[in-house]
Amino acid sequence: MKARASLAIRCAMIPPPETVRVSQRRVACDGATDIPGGAALGHPRVFLQIDEDGYVDCGYCDRRFVLIGGPADHADQSKLPDHPDGASV
C-alpha cells in the first residue's frame, strides 16, 4: 500500500511538457506558435495572467509560462504544482 501512495505522488509531479520563459505577466497561448503553419493544429487562443507565484500553465496544452526573474524562474519545474488558474478571455 505504501508503494502505491509513493507512486501516486511521483506521477502527480511530472514536469510540464514545455516551459517558456517570458518577460511580461500577461501572455497568450494558442498551442501552435512553434509549429510552422500549425495554427490549425493548436487550440483556441487564451490569455494567461502570471500571478505572484511567477508561473502559469495553459489549461489546453499544459505549456508552462515562467516569468523571468520571478519566484519560479530557475526552479525545478517538476516540483511546482499545476497552476492553470490564469486563463481568461
N, C-alpha and C positions, 0 to 999 in steps of 0.2 A: 504494500500500500504506500509506503514511504517513497519508493522508486517512482511510482505513478505520479505522485504530487510533485516530485522533483522534475520529472519530465514535463509536466504541465507548465511549470514556472519557466523552464528553459525555452519551451515552444512559444510562450506568450511574449518573450522579449527578444525577438529577432530584429536585426537591423532593417531599416526601410530599404526598398528596392533601389532607390536613388535619392541622393542628398544634393541639394542645390544651395550654395551659399549666396545670399543676396544682401544688398546694401540698404534696402528700404523695407519698412514694416508691412506695406501692402503689396501683395504680389498676385499675379494671375496665373492660372494653370489650365491648359487645355489638353494635357496628356500627350501632345504630339509636337511640341516645339522643336524637338531634336530629330524628328523624322522628316527627311526631305519629302515635300509634297504629301505629308501624312496627316493633314487636318482631318480627313475623313476617318482616320484610324484612332483618333483621340477620343475625348469626351467633351461635353459642354464646357465652355469656359466658365470658370468660377474664380472669384476674387477672394483671397485669403488674407487675414489680418494676423500678423505675428504679435503676440502679447508679451507680457513680462517674462515668460519662460524662454523666450528667444527663438522659438521654432513653431511651425505648424505643419500638419500633414494634410495633403489633399484627400478628401473623402472618396474620390473616384479611383485614383491610380496609386495612392499611398506615397507619392513623391513628397519628400520632406524638404521644406524650405527653412534654412537656418540663417538667422541674422548675423552678419559679420560683426564680430566684436561683442556679440550678445552672450548671455549666460550659457547657451548650448553650443556656441562655437568651439570647436576643437574637443568637444566632449565625445565620449564613446556613445555613438548613436544607438547601439543595441541596448544600452542601459536606460534610455529615455522611454517613457511610455508613449503610446499613440496619443496624438494631440490634434484631432480633426475638427476642433471647435471653431476654427476661423473662417469657415465657408460662409460667404454672403453673396447676395445677388447684385 
